[in-house]
Amino acid sequence: ADSNLALVLQVDRDAGLKVGRVRGIAPEASASDRRRSNPRNTMGVLSLLLKHPGDLVPLLKVKRMADKAKKLPKEPNLAFCYDMLNKVSRSFAIVIQQLPHELQDAVCIFYLVLRALDTIEDDMAIPEKTKCPELEKFHQKIYDPKYVYPCGEKHYKRLMDEYTKVTAVFLSLKKEYQDVIADITKRMGKGMSNFIRREVVSLKDWDEYCHYVAGLVGIGL
């Protein structure tokens, strides 16, 4: 029982928090570090388990899935991509492992390409006159084996600094997967650029913005 409880508590620590902002794919929040040192969180988990003991088995399954997601492929570029996926989105990394093998790599790269696009959009140090053209042509850059675009912070900076590894895997995918990724990237980049130049002032604007930065992800999948 103690070992099971330890696993559940570890699941809670690994879960992290999503940043409460609208973007195509939100990054994992660093708030999880603060949660680890807060004893009230541990007591909260214990209280929830006592109230809902049926949740224990599903939580253990999630923990095993998370452990599986941390096992990296042997191929160096693929290993980098899955390592980045675990660092920028633990929850997405777990879900991808449940897909048929052929789709795993394609969806992993789909996520990382859009994550890179979103990192450019989020970097406030990039001037608008530079950022907007970069977003609009990013769907072309994903075919360039030498393309990198240093920006972002922490794990996102490493993703952008070593983006050639993502490109290498992207270029190894079937053309049908490449075409979908490039098409969604083009549409999303154009939408992001458009909304950098204009403000969201109405519900219609908000719906349109959410379509570009979130709805297109579902269409691509």
Steps between C-alpha positions, in 0.01 A plus 500: 500500500784737587670439166173559315445822688853611412423440134180702521679788668764488227227519236372812672849652502556418134163629389600868490265788425399647170562867446165679493532675165368443153757361261512217248657269752572639845835418662531317828523737794796511736254528789539124551832571671321711759236232547762240590605692809147569623386238758139608457505353150596158638220519755263606225587190295453276804163658570387451140606135500310434820189654344552332162692174555393381154737757348809318631524242220458757217766718661739207516436433132577863417824474698605193301411678177710798606795271572462341156495842335840579655666207321669655197563346156857404412514715185659834612264741324192308609638483853539879502142548375344272762720648772380848401143377492532375859649832606249733334187287542496197729130440444532502121799265518289248693210517253727452197623169641147363467491557122588239236877491456507668159294795623710558811791664319274700268292644787811564710650707218166669433495615861864617501463694174199688638676540833791665318260726310331594827838569661575758231159660551546511879847655500435865576863589425440443127378821331166479322654590164728197535263262675204520262693408182672217691166358610358527149791317335568247777316228304774530238783499753396161638645346181839674545743251663718787625227723641522618861346806660645576845226634726294398801618393845613182675379184322344705223829670428671163466224387264562802279880482526503134393203513266696325224437174686125553475537576130700182444217288640235706318675435167503128575120485536270390221403779263137479607599587857736775387223655291255513791759648736609761247140598416395547862824686576437737209144574607592541866799723427289727283230521767752575775658774289159648428411524868835652594402792277145528635329475838230261613208734562192285446374147556532439126866605516553270797343205317719566196815525711421174680443332164848594383693418817299203629237376256753441223683255724191280512447531125858388442464201728 
